């Protein structure tokens, strides 16, 4: 699946740039309006860290631009697909997590090898709070499932995928070097997501069945394909604000 995906999408792995590319899933509507303030804090603190470490970096804010249930896994899959042609590795980072100032020297946001990843923060049985993974490894796992809604279990599904493939997970300083902003979580879909996780089919649900569409309303309806639109909304130096819409399955 990996080489077929690379060939189909004309990805030249040898020409990928070694640049720290950070993907941040985001939405701040209704009961999640507090995320706007979190985003401001995140950008300030993350830039401070990245510039202290002298990384060549880009930050992509992947904002869900519809009223569907929040879909973190799908946003990250889409963000990856939009950036993968130019980048060799990615940092998956929640908007409420950023490096502690006193730990800057302990944190490594540098590239990782094939079939390994770094997990800096999150649940022991999940991947996605702050996770560093290279492009080929993410493709090998087929990314996240596309159908987990609200909060919960998409990180567990990626963890299970990586473990089943024998991908090494480095948890040096896990849950010790990142600062987290306390907040409420919408767990209304937890039970449903748990059932989806137990039925997860990594070969058919992920990067392989997402397709970009110029006009979402006119996208043909294929039951196993998720269509999306991607818009670069605003650029501030190496900070990219994007708007993502998709047809909910």
N, C-alpha and C positions, 0 to 999 in steps of 0.2 A: 504493500500500500504506500509506503514512504516514497519510493522512487517514482511510482506512478503519479502520485500527487505532485511531486517536484516537476516532473516532465510536463504534466497537464497544465500547470500554472506557470511554466517557463521560468522556474526559479534557478538561477545560477548560484549554487552554494559557494563556489570558489570566489565569486565576486562580492559576497556579502561583507559589509563593513563591520569591523569590531568597534561597535559604538554601544554605549549603555542606553537602551531604549526601554522606557518605563511605560507600562500600560496601566491606566487607572480607570476602572469601571465606575460610572457616576450617574446619579440622578438626584434631583433636589426638589421634587414636587410634593405637594400636600403635606402628609405627615413626615416627610423626609426633608423639609425645607432647611433644617439645621445643617444639611450637608454643604450648603453654600459657604457657611463659615468654616466648616472643616476643610473645604477645598482651599480657601485662602491661607489657612494655617499650613496645610500640607505643602503648597507650592513654595511658601516662604522657607519652611524648614528643610524641604527636600533640596531646593536649590542651594541653600547654605551648605548642606552636606556634600552635594555633588561637586560644587566649586572648590570646597576645601580639599577634596580628594583629587581634583583636577581631571575629572572624567570628561571625555567627549560624550555628550548625552543629548537625548531628546525625551520630552515627556508628552504623552498623548492622553488627553482627557477624553474618555470614550463615553459621551453622554447619551443616554437612551432618550430619544426624542419622540415618544409616544405615550399613550395612557395604558399600555399593556402592563401586566405584572412585570416587575423588575426582573431582568434576566442577566445576571452577572456572567455566567459561562458563555452565553452567546455573544455578549459585548466583547469579551476577551478574545473569543475565536475570530470575530469580525476584525477587531483591531489588529490581531496577528496577521490575518490574511492581507490587510491593507498595507502592512509595514514589512512583511517578511522578505520581499524582494531585495531590500536594501540593508537588512540587519541580520547579524549572525546569532544574536541572543537577546533575551528580553527579561525585564524585571516585572513580574506581576505584583501590583501593590495596591492594597485597599486605601481609600482616601483618608481613613482615620488612623493610619499608621505611618510613622516617619522616624528616622534615626534619632536616638538620644544623643545630645551634644557631647556628653562625656564618653560616648562609645564610638565616636567617629573613627578612631584609629583601629577599632576592632572589627569594623564592618567592611566587607568586601563585596562590592557590586560589580566585580569584574566578570569576564566570560567564564563559562563552564564547558567542559568537554562533552562529547557524545555519550549518551546513556548514563548521565549523571545530572544532578541538579542540587541547588542549595535552597534550603527552606529555613528562613530566618524567624518567622513568626506565624503562629496559628495553632490549630488543634493537632494533636499527635497523629490523628488518623486522617488528616486532610492536607491539601496543598492549595494555597491561594491567598493567604494573608500577606506575606511577602515571600515570593518564590522566584528564584533565578534559574532560567532554563534556556538551553540553546534551541535554535530553530528546528534542527533535525530531530531532536528528542521530542519536542512538542508535536511535531508532525507524526512521529512514530506512535505516540499515544493517541493520535487523532484529536488532540485538544480536549476541551471540556464537552460534556453532553450539551445539547442545545435546548433542552426542554425542562430544565429545572427552574422553578419560578420563586420569586421573592428571595428569602434567605435560607440557606442550608442545603448541605449534601453535595453540591456541585464540586466542592473541594475534596470531599471524600471519594467521589467518583474518579477524579483525576488521580488521587493517591492510589486507588485500587488499580487503575490502568497502568500506572508507572510500576507499581510493585509486581504486577503480573508479567511485565516485560523485563524484569530484572534490572530496572533503572536504579542506580545508586542514589540514595537521598542523604545528603550531608546536612546535619543539623547542629553544627558547631555554633555555640552561643544561641541556640534556639530559645525564643521568648525571653531573651536577656538584653538585647541591644536596641529594640524598637520601642517607641513610646506610642501608646494607644489612647485615643480620645474616647472616653466612655459615651455610650449612646444606646438608644433603644433599637431593637431589631424586629422586623416583621416576620414572625415565624408561622404565619397562617398556613403556609404550604408545606410545612415540615413533614407531616405524615405522608402526604402525596409524594414529596421528593424522595423520602425514604424508600417507598415502594419502587419508584423509578430507578433508584440507585441499585436495588437488588435485581432489577431486570435489565440493567444497562448493557447495551451491545456496542462495544467500542468500535467495531468494524463498520457500523452503519449510522452512528450518531455522533457527529462532531464536525471537524473541518471538512470532511469529505462530502457533506450534503448541505453546504451553504453556497448560495449563488447571489452575486450582485445584480441589481436591476436598476435601470435608469429611472423608470417610473414604477413605483411599487404597485399601484392599482392595476397595472396592465400585466404584471408578472403572471405567467401561466401557473396554474395550480397543479403541482406535483405533490402527492401526499408525503413524500419522504424528503422534500427539499425546503429549506428555509431561505426565502428571498429577503434581501435587505438593500437599503440605500445608505450611502456614506458621504457626508459632506464635511469638508474642512471649513469650519465656521470662523475661526480667528487664529492668528499666529502672533505670538509675542516672543520673538527671538527663537529659542529652542523649546518653546512651550506651544503645543498645538491643541486647540479646542475643536473637537469634532462632534457632529450630530449623527446619530445612528437610528434608523427606523427599520422595522422588520414586520413581516406578517406573522402573527402569533399562531402557533399550531395548537 
